[in-house]
């Protein structure tokens, strides 16, 4: 009878002799059939793992053949092999995408996609690496076991299935050899590879420079300001609206570097150079010190197209009339012989200062010009354009060395019925080259002249101006005074000469103009200011009289300019050299295209290659591990045995499994015995007997006292 409190197994401690002990012999091995009955093989409390339930499982009925070619593998094994090889490929694609976008401008949608991919890859990489590398270790260990190897080598491989276990296993086994170090290095790539993904791509702000083609309106082409020509009949009314709007613009716009429509305004070179700004070796004078006090040559700017996002710098040729006013007189208005008021004693159709029509009694001011008419000098031009062509550059280049005399422009303001104030100005044509700087984003565009110098291109003498052409001068005298609304006291043009920043306040003041207690406000304005302000109006008028220029002032693309016999050549959209620009000026080309420099301070993709190399190396090792697992899976004949508890349980003398299924993997067996209850323990001497622990008795080779 068995002793209470212990289970009778039929074994004694003396019978438990190690198979590798010198005492062991063929007779010392126990025989299950002789020493154990079926009821002894299971714990009395084991209800789920009865012999009947085990034998009821679908165990193979006879031994099977072992295979190592693909035909002997199940579809599941082939699928797993296929997927393990595919898993590293998306990571390689991510690395390729990072390399492909390196240095390119950031696209918000693409950046979001890449960032989400990087975050997902950072999470998945260690998981995928562990799954593939761990599987490769098992497959290689199984192949080594089939070929025959040491237990130490198997323990190294089976114990190195995570980063920590790879290190701990080598320390515990004292196996500091090449295999152990290789396993540690491989597994270190798992966290390194995962972290490297976070650092492979950045999107910093970076300045990039690239050429940019800018097209701008040619301000040196011919004027159509004849009082009876196309300008007065077609687009003068549109000009009048834009002109009046510019004169009534807010002070912030008047002092800005661009007009109401964003066209860049060209300053008087005299307002820059007179301040004492030094010139560089190329003659450029910077405008930075004068940005708040620059005096612009016109209320209109020069239209441009092709400005891209970012900062763009280019040079632009332009011209304007500069007025030097050196004399202001006040004198009584002479009476006509018939007793009526006679205002045309200086400005009239007969001179001495010529105008298109005589001054009427209701006119608050008048303008006239006295000078040489050079229109006929261009009559021998053989081009196909309709005459007259009114612009200095319309004349033959051979006249650039000719001598011309200055004309005189007179502006008269009538003070009540008695006196007239006359301002005498000398016009000169100025040719300048401007360095334009534009800054543009998705919401706005701002341009300004950063530097200016006298033009280095061929041009006519400064004494020869647009007013030297009779049609232009007469058009100014006839149409300029009709381009703004007339008021009883003072109109917009007079208001501009007196104070451009006053808006309509001066017009609405009862004591303005001729009602200012017998004194004209113009007498208190410095002659320099009168010349600059009158020049701004005059230049705007001449520029507005160029072929349909007002259409392009308000933003119509310059691409719409087409060749006409009266309008000059097409706009040129081929980047022009300096020589090309000279030729196009002579041909009256409507617009030029020049090459500028565009600088963008934008986000760009930047691949960090040290981390990218680590990521690629880690991914390459993962791919090699996947291939290794597939290769040794195909090279191994024996089924997977290592690492499965069911395989260890089968060797227990206290668990009886059918002696079939030699080619079954450990997982297949585990599915068949998964309901069996087991307990792992050690056996020791206890009151002269042994203790069997619930179905699974560990073969203990050493005696331990409890």
Secondary structure, DSSP 8 states (H G I E B T S, - for coil): ---TTS---S--GGG---TTSTT--TTTS--HHHH--GGGGS-TT--SS-HHHHHTS---SS------SGGGS-HHHHHHHHHHHHHHHHHHHHHHHHHHHTTSB--HHHHHHHHHHHHHHHHHHHHHHHHHHHHHHHHHHHHHHHH---HHHHHHHHH-SSHHHHHHHHHHHT--SHHHHHHHHHHHHHHHHHHHHTTSEE--EEEEEEEEEEEEE-TTS-B---TTSHIIIIIHHHHHHHHHHHHTS-HHHHTSSB-TTS-B--B-HHHHHTTT--B-TTS-EE-GGGTTT--BS-SS-B-EE---SEEEEEEEEEEEEEEEEEEEEEEE--B-TTSSB--TTSEETTSSEE-SS---TT-SEEEEEES---GGGGTT--SSS-S--BSGGGS-GGGGGS-----EEEEEEEETTTEEEEEEEEEEEEEEEEEEEEEE-SS-EEEEEEEEEE--S----TT--GGGSHHHHHHHHHHGGGSS---SS--HHHHHHH-GGGTTHHHH-TT-GGGTTT--GGGGS-HHHHHHHHHHHHHHHHHHTSTTHHHHHTT--GGG---BTTTBB----S---HHHHHHHHHTTBSEEEEEEEEEEEEEB-EE-HHHHHHHHHHHHHHHHHHHHHHHHHHH--S---TT-HHHHHHT-TT----S--TT--HHHHHHHSTT----------BTTB----TT------S----
